[in-house]
Amino acid sequence: MGTRTEMERGRKGQEKDQGPREAGPDVEALRRLEALQPAYERLRADRIRAESDVERLTAELAAARAQAREELGTDDEAEIRRMIEEARAENARRVEDFAQALRAVQDRLSALDTAR
């Protein structure tokens, strides 16, 4: 059995004989994994953020549905749309009625002015 220095010299001699080591498939796979790590971490963070958003938005939707049931008596979207369209039509009718009432007042005032 040789001394430690003799063994190290023997290894160094073997390494010189083999020439520069080429990267094997395992080393290349490790390099590729290291290169992919940042993308994986980014996607993982995006997934966590998306899951959090889903939880928050689900809670907001539940609150909005509860508010709609309380204020409108329903949380059915089609029914709410119908109610909105009905309210718009009623508002348009009332605006037209108000415009007619104003015209009538103007006509009476004009008639009084011409009668003087």
Backbone as a printed PyTorch tensor [residue, N CA C, xyz], in Angstrom:
tensor([[[   0.8490,   -1.1690,    0.0000],
         [   0.0000,    0.0000,    0.0000],
         [   0.8900,    1.2260,    0.0000]],

        [[   0.5750,    2.2030,   -0.9140],
         [   1.4200,    3.3850,   -1.0450],
         [   0.9350,    4.4860,   -0.1310]],

        [[   1.7160,    5.5290,   -0.0750],
         [   1.3470,    6.6750,    0.7330],
         [   0.2780,    7.4810,    0.0050]],

        [[  -0.2750,    8.4000,    0.7310],
         [  -1.3570,    9.2230,    0.1690],
         [  -0.8450,   10.0420,   -1.0200]],

        [[   0.3180,   10.5680,   -0.9320],
         [   0.8850,   11.3780,   -2.0040],
         [   1.0780,   10.5290,   -3.2500]],

        [[   1.5100,    9.3040,   -3.0900],
         [   1.6920,    8.4210,   -4.2360],
         [   0.3580,    8.1320,   -4.9020]],

        [[  -0.6920,    7.9670,   -4.0930],
         [  -2.0150,    7.6760,   -4.6430],
         [  -2.5370,    8.8790,   -5.4100]],

        [[  -2.3210,   10.0980,   -4.8760],
         [  -2.7780,   11.3050,   -5.5560],
         [  -2.0550,   11.4680,   -6.8790]],

        [[  -0.7400,   11.2020,   -6.8740],
         [   0.0290,   11.2910,   -8.1210],
         [  -0.5000,   10.2950,   -9.1340]],

        [[  -0.8620,    9.1190,   -8.6650],
         [  -1.3820,    8.0810,   -9.5570],
         [  -2.7020,    8.5110,  -10.1820]],

        [[  -3.5670,    9.1380,   -9.3830],
         [  -4.8550,    9.6260,   -9.9090],
         [  -4.6370,   10.7260,  -10.9310]],

        [[  -3.7630,   11.6530,  -10.6000],
         [  -3.4920,   12.7610,  -11.5180],
         [  -2.9340,   12.2330,  -12.8240]],

        [[  -2.1200,   11.2280,  -12.7210],
         [  -1.5580,   10.6270,  -13.9390],
         [  -2.6530,    9.9890,  -14.7690]],

        [[  -3.6050,    9.3320,  -14.1150],
         [  -4.7120,    8.7100,  -14.8370],
         [  -5.5710,    9.7490,  -15.5150]],

        [[  -5.8200,   10.8840,  -14.8060],
         [  -6.6430,   11.9420,  -15.3790],
         [  -5.9810,   12.5240,  -16.6170]],

        [[  -4.6430,   12.6500,  -16.5770],
         [  -3.9380,   13.1810,  -17.7320],
         [  -4.0470,   12.2220,  -18.8980]],

        [[  -3.9830,   10.9490,  -18.6050],
         [  -4.0580,    9.9360,  -19.6530],
         [  -5.4190,    9.9500,  -20.3370]],

        [[  -6.4680,   10.2340,  -19.5640],
         [  -7.8210,   10.1930,  -20.1280],
         [  -8.1260,   11.4400,  -20.9370]],

        [[  -7.4570,   12.5040,  -20.7470],
         [  -7.7310,   13.7520,  -21.4360],
         [  -8.8990,   14.4540,  -20.7710]],

        [[  -9.3340,   15.5970,  -21.3240],
         [ -10.4500,   16.3210,  -20.7060],
         [ -11.7150,   15.4910,  -20.7360]],

        [[ -12.4130,   15.4930,  -19.6210],
         [ -13.6490,   14.6950,  -19.5150],
         [ -14.7760,   15.3950,  -20.2350]],

        [[ -15.4980,   14.6770,  -21.0210],
         [ -16.6720,   15.2390,  -21.6910],
         [ -17.8780,   15.0770,  -20.7830]],

        [[ -18.7880,   16.0300,  -20.9150],
         [ -19.9940,   15.9800,  -20.0920],
         [ -20.8330,   14.7910,  -20.5270]],

        [[ -21.1880,   13.9830,  -19.5750],
         [ -22.0260,   12.8410,  -19.8810],
         [ -23.4930,   13.2360,  -19.8860]],

        [[ -24.3750,   12.3120,  -20.2190],
         [ -25.8010,   12.6280,  -20.2610],
         [ -26.3540,   13.0710,  -18.9090]],

        [[ -25.8120,   12.5600,  -17.8170],
         [ -26.2880,   12.9580,  -16.4940],
         [ -25.9370,   14.4150,  -16.1910]],

        [[ -24.7320,   14.8050,  -16.5500],
         [ -24.3050,   16.1820,  -16.3150],
         [ -25.1410,   17.1220,  -17.1660]],

        [[ -25.3750,   16.7580,  -18.3910],
         [ -26.1960,   17.5870,  -19.2910],
         [ -27.6260,   17.7060,  -18.7650]],

        [[ -28.1800,   16.6240,  -18.2450],
         [ -29.5320,   16.6610,  -17.6800],
         [ -29.5790,   17.5920,  -16.4690]],

        [[ -28.5400,   17.5410,  -15.6330],
         [ -28.4930,   18.4280,  -14.4750],
         [ -28.4070,   19.8940,  -14.9090]],

        [[ -27.6030,   20.1770,  -15.9240],
         [ -27.5080,   21.5520,  -16.4350],
         [ -28.8620,   22.0210,  -16.9560]],

        [[ -29.5200,   21.1440,  -17.6610],
         [ -30.8380,   21.5080,  -18.2150],
         [ -31.8450,   21.7690,  -17.0980]],

        [[ -31.8300,   20.9260,  -16.0640],
         [ -32.7170,   21.1300,  -14.9170],
         [ -32.4220,   22.4620,  -14.2390]],

        [[ -31.1600,   22.7930,  -14.0790],
         [ -30.7960,   24.0750,  -13.4710],
         [ -31.2890,   25.2390,  -14.3200]],

        [[ -31.2040,   25.0970,  -15.6360],
         [ -31.6720,   26.1570,  -16.5300],
         [ -33.1900,   26.3040,  -16.4700]],

        [[ -33.8950,   25.2070,  -16.2250],
         [ -35.3610,   25.2340,  -16.1740],
         [ -35.8960,   25.6680,  -14.8150]],

        [[ -35.0530,   25.6500,  -13.7960],
         [ -35.4860,   25.9600,  -12.4360],
         [ -36.1630,   27.3280,  -12.3100]],

        [[ -35.6110,   28.4220,  -12.8770],
         [ -36.2880,   29.7270,  -12.7440],
         [ -37.6930,   29.7360,  -13.3490]],

        [[ -37.8600,   29.0960,  -14.4980],
         [ -39.1900,   29.0410,  -15.1190],
         [ -40.1490,   28.2600,  -14.2360]],

        [[ -39.6760,   27.1630,  -13.6540],
         [ -40.5080,   26.3680,  -12.7500],
         [ -40.9390,   27.2020,  -11.5440]],

        [[ -39.9850,   27.9230,  -10.9520],
         [ -40.3010,   28.7460,   -9.7850],
         [ -41.3000,   29.8440,  -10.1330]],

        [[ -41.1390,   30.4540,  -11.3010],
         [ -42.0760,   31.4890,  -11.7470],
         [ -43.4800,   30.9110,  -11.9260]],

        [[ -43.5600,   29.7670,  -12.5730],
         [ -44.8650,   29.1270,  -12.7850],
         [ -45.4940,   28.6910,  -11.4630]],

        [[ -44.6670,   28.2260,  -10.5490],
         [ -45.1680,   27.8120,   -9.2360],
         [ -45.7520,   29.0230,   -8.5000]],

        [[ -45.0490,   30.1510,   -8.5450],
         [ -45.5460,   31.3750,   -7.9070],
         [ -46.8270,   31.8390,   -8.5820]],

        [[ -46.8830,   31.7470,   -9.9160],
         [ -48.0990,   32.1300,  -10.6530],
         [ -49.2750,   31.2500,  -10.2440]],

        [[ -49.0320,   29.9620,  -10.0830],
         [ -50.0930,   29.0370,   -9.6770],
         [ -50.6160,   29.3800,   -8.2900]],

        [[ -49.7050,   29.6650,   -7.3740],
         [ -50.1040,   30.0230,   -6.0080],
         [ -50.9220,   31.3050,   -6.0330]],

        [[ -50.4750,   32.2910,   -6.8190],
         [ -51.2000,   33.5520,   -6.9350],
         [ -52.5840,   33.3190,   -7.5500]],

        [[ -52.6480,   32.4760,   -8.5860],
         [ -53.9260,   32.1930,   -9.2350],
         [ -54.8860,   31.4900,   -8.2780]],

        [[ -54.3810,   30.5560,   -7.4910],
         [ -55.2270,   29.8700,   -6.5120],
         [ -55.7610,   30.8580,   -5.4870]],

        [[ -54.9170,   31.7730,   -5.0690],
         [ -55.3380,   32.7990,   -4.1180],
         [ -56.4080,   33.6980,   -4.7440]],

        [[ -56.2080,   34.0660,   -6.0150],
         [ -57.1920,   34.8920,   -6.7280],
         [ -58.5320,   34.1730,   -6.8340]],

        [[ -58.4910,   32.8870,   -7.1240],
         [ -59.7270,   32.1090,   -7.2430],
         [ -60.4700,   32.1060,   -5.9110]],

        [[ -59.7550,   31.9070,   -4.8280],
         [ -60.3930,   31.9160,   -3.4980],
         [ -61.0270,   33.2740,   -3.2100]],

        [[ -60.2600,   34.3510,   -3.4830],
         [ -60.7630,   35.7030,   -3.2180],
         [ -61.9690,   36.0160,   -4.0940]],

        [[ -61.8790,   35.6850,   -5.3830],
         [ -62.9770,   35.9880,   -6.3030],
         [ -64.2120,   35.1340,   -6.0010]],

        [[ -64.0100,   33.9130,   -5.5470],
         [ -65.1290,   33.0640,   -5.1630],
         [ -65.8720,   33.6770,   -3.9750]],

        [[ -65.1060,   34.1910,   -3.0210],
         [ -65.7220,   34.8400,   -1.8590],
         [ -66.4530,   36.1180,   -2.2780]],

        [[ -65.8490,   36.9000,   -3.1870],
         [ -66.4990,   38.1210,   -3.6700],
         [ -67.7970,   37.7930,   -4.4200]],

        [[ -67.7740,   36.7340,   -5.2210],
         [ -68.9730,   36.3300,   -5.9510],
         [ -70.0810,   35.9140,   -4.9890]],

        [[ -69.7210,   35.1560,   -3.9710],
         [ -70.7180,   34.7280,   -2.9790],
         [ -71.3210,   35.9460,   -2.2760]],

        [[ -70.4740,   36.9350,   -1.9490],
         [ -70.9690,   38.1480,   -1.2860],
         [ -71.8760,   38.9420,   -2.2230]],

        [[ -71.4970,   39.0330,   -3.4960],
         [ -72.3120,   39.7690,   -4.4610],
         [ -73.6590,   39.0730,   -4.6840]],

        [[ -73.6460,   37.7520,   -4.7250],
         [ -74.9110,   37.0140,   -4.8810],
         [ -75.8170,   37.2260,   -3.6710]],

        [[ -75.2340,   37.2070,   -2.4800],
         [ -76.0180,   37.4260,   -1.2620],
         [ -76.5980,   38.8410,   -1.2640]],

        [[ -75.8080,   39.8090,   -1.6730],
         [ -76.2870,   41.1940,   -1.7390],
         [ -77.4110,   41.3300,   -2.7730]],

        [[ -77.2660,   40.6730,   -3.9170],
         [ -78.3080,   40.7200,   -4.9460],
         [ -79.6030,   40.0950,   -4.4250]],

        [[ -79.4970,   38.9650,   -3.7380],
         [ -80.7000,   38.3290,   -3.1780],
         [ -81.3760,   39.2520,   -2.1730]],

        [[ -80.5550,   39.9330,   -1.3570],
         [ -81.1020,   40.8170,   -0.3350],
         [ -81.7580,   42.0530,   -0.9690]],

        [[ -81.0950,   42.6560,   -1.9230],
         [ -81.5950,   43.9060,   -2.4980],
         [ -82.6010,   43.7080,   -3.6310]],

        [[ -82.4240,   42.6490,   -4.4160],
         [ -83.2670,   42.4540,   -5.6050],
         [ -84.1990,   41.2580,   -5.5030]],

        [[ -83.9740,   40.4290,   -4.5000],
         [ -84.8220,   39.2610,   -4.3350],
         [ -84.3950,   38.0720,   -5.1860]],

        [[ -83.3020,   38.2140,   -5.9270],
         [ -82.8000,   37.1140,   -6.7590],
         [ -81.3170,   37.3140,   -7.0180]],

        [[ -80.6390,   36.1970,   -7.3190],
         [ -79.2530,   36.3040,   -7.7520],
         [ -79.0970,   35.7180,   -9.1600]],

        [[ -80.2330,   35.4620,   -9.8160],
         [ -80.2290,   34.9430,  -11.1790],
         [ -79.8420,   36.0700,  -12.1440]],

        [[ -78.7680,   35.8670,  -12.9060],
         [ -78.2610,   36.9110,  -13.7910],
         [ -79.2730,   37.3170,  -14.8560]],

        [[ -79.9530,   36.3580,  -15.4410],
         [ -80.9360,   36.6730,  -16.4870],
         [ -82.0800,   37.5040,  -15.9060]],

        [[ -82.5140,   37.1530,  -14.7160],
         [ -83.5910,   37.8940,  -14.0560],
         [ -83.1360,   39.3210,  -13.7290]],

        [[ -81.9210,   39.4610,  -13.2530],
         [ -81.3860,   40.7910,  -12.9390],
         [ -81.2680,   41.6220,  -14.2070]],

        [[ -80.8110,   41.0140,  -15.3000],
         [ -80.7410,   41.7410,  -16.5850],
         [ -82.1280,   42.2150,  -17.0130]],

        [[ -83.1180,   41.3390,  -16.8650],
         [ -84.4820,   41.7030,  -17.2240],
         [ -84.9550,   42.8850,  -16.3700]],

        [[ -84.6430,   42.8380,  -15.0750],
         [ -85.0380,   43.9160,  -14.1710],
         [ -84.3570,   45.2380,  -14.5620]],

        [[ -83.0980,   45.1570,  -14.9580],
         [ -82.3660,   46.3610,  -15.3750],
         [ -82.9910,   46.9510,  -16.6320]],

        [[ -83.2870,   46.1040,  -17.6020],
         [ -83.8990,   46.5860,  -18.8520],
         [ -85.2770,   47.1950,  -18.5760]],

        [[ -86.0240,   46.5740,  -17.6870],
         [ -87.3330,   47.0980,  -17.3020],
         [ -87.1860,   48.4820,  -16.6450]],

        [[ -86.1990,   48.6140,  -15.7640],
         [ -85.9550,   49.9030,  -15.0940],
         [ -85.5170,   50.9580,  -16.1020]],

        [[ -84.7010,   50.5820,  -17.0670],
         [ -84.2720,   51.5300,  -18.1040],
         [ -85.4650,   52.0140,  -18.9270]],

        [[ -86.3190,   51.0800,  -19.2880],
         [ -87.5060,   51.4460,  -20.0760],
         [ -88.4060,   52.3900,  -19.2580]],

        [[ -88.5690,   52.0980,  -17.9800],
         [ -89.3750,   52.9530,  -17.1050],
         [ -88.7520,   54.3400,  -16.9770]],

        [[ -87.4340,   54.3970,  -16.8340],
         [ -86.7450,   55.6890,  -16.7580],
         [ -86.9390,   56.4870,  -18.0470]],

        [[ -86.8220,   55.8260,  -19.1890],
         [ -87.0070,   56.5190,  -20.4710],
         [ -88.4330,   57.0660,  -20.5660]],

        [[ -89.4160,   56.2700,  -20.1190],
         [ -90.7980,   56.7270,  -20.1440],
         [ -90.9830,   57.9520,  -19.2370]],

        [[ -90.3960,   57.8980,  -18.0640],
         [ -90.5200,   59.0260,  -17.1240],
         [ -89.8300,   60.2920,  -17.6490]],

        [[ -88.6870,   60.1410,  -18.2870],
         [ -88.0020,   61.2920,  -18.8800],
         [ -88.8920,   61.9170,  -19.9570]],

        [[ -89.4890,   61.0760,  -20.7710],
         [ -90.3780,   61.5950,  -21.8290],
         [ -91.6000,   62.2920,  -21.2210]],

        [[ -92.1780,   61.6960,  -20.1710],
         [ -93.3090,   62.3420,  -19.4840],
         [ -92.9050,   63.7040,  -18.9210]],

        [[ -91.7160,   63.7830,  -18.3360],
         [ -91.2350,   65.0470,  -17.7780],
         [ -91.0230,   66.0810,  -18.8880]],

        [[ -90.4580,   65.6470,  -20.0010],
         [ -90.2480,   66.5600,  -21.1330],
         [ -91.5880,   67.0870,  -21.6380]],

        [[ -92.6190,   66.2300,  -21.7200],
         [ -93.9470,   66.6750,  -22.1560],
         [ -94.5420,   67.6720,  -21.1570]],

        [[ -94.3510,   67.4070,  -19.8640],
         [ -94.8680,   68.3270,  -18.8390],
         [ -94.1750,   69.6840,  -18.9560]],

        [[ -92.8850,   69.7060,  -19.2000],
         [ -92.1650,   70.9630,  -19.3760],
         [ -92.6670,   71.7210,  -20.6100]],

        [[ -92.8950,   70.9890,  -21.6930],
         [ -93.4170,   71.6350,  -22.9110],
         [ -94.7930,   72.2440,  -22.6480]],

        [[ -95.6050,   71.5140,  -21.8770],
         [ -96.9450,   72.0220,  -21.5640],
         [ -96.8490,   73.3080,  -20.7420]],

        [[ -95.9600,   73.3450,  -19.7610],
         [ -95.7680,   74.5520,  -18.9490],
         [ -95.2670,   75.6960,  -19.8280]],

        [[ -94.3290,   75.4010,  -20.6940],
         [ -93.8070,   76.4370,  -21.5910],
         [ -94.9140,   76.9720,  -22.5080]],

        [[ -95.7320,   76.0560,  -23.0210],
         [ -96.8350,   76.4800,  -23.8900],
         [ -97.8000,   77.3940,  -23.1310]],

        [[ -98.1470,   77.0490,  -21.8910],
         [ -99.0520,   77.8890,  -21.1000],
         [ -98.4410,   79.2650,  -20.8090]],

        [[ -97.1350,   79.2570,  -20.4700],
         [ -96.4660,   80.5350,  -20.2170],
         [ -96.4400,   81.4030,  -21.4900]],

        [[ -96.2010,   80.7730,  -22.5990],
         [ -96.1960,   81.5110,  -23.8670],
         [ -97.5850,   82.0700,  -24.1590]],

        [[ -98.6300,   81.2930,  -23.8710],
         [ -99.9940,   81.7320,  -24.1020],
         [-100.3120,   82.9180,  -23.2020]],

        [[ -99.8640,   82.8910,  -21.9460],
         [-100.0790,   84.0090,  -21.0390],
         [ -99.3320,   85.2710,  -21.5180]],

        [[ -98.1500,   85.1190,  -22.0130],
         [ -97.3800,   86.2560,  -22.4880],
         [ -98.0610,   86.9090,  -23.7010]],

        [[ -98.5960,   86.0900,  -24.5880],
         [ -99.2650,   86.6450,  -25.7830],
         [-100.6020,   87.2380,  -25.4390]],

        [[-101.2450,   86.7810,  -24.3620],
         [-102.5440,   87.3140,  -23.9580],
         [-102.3680,   88.6800,  -23.3100]],

        [[-101.2900,   89.0320,  -22.8420],
         [-101.0800,   90.3310,  -22.1800],
         [-101.0120,   91.3910,  -23.1640]]])
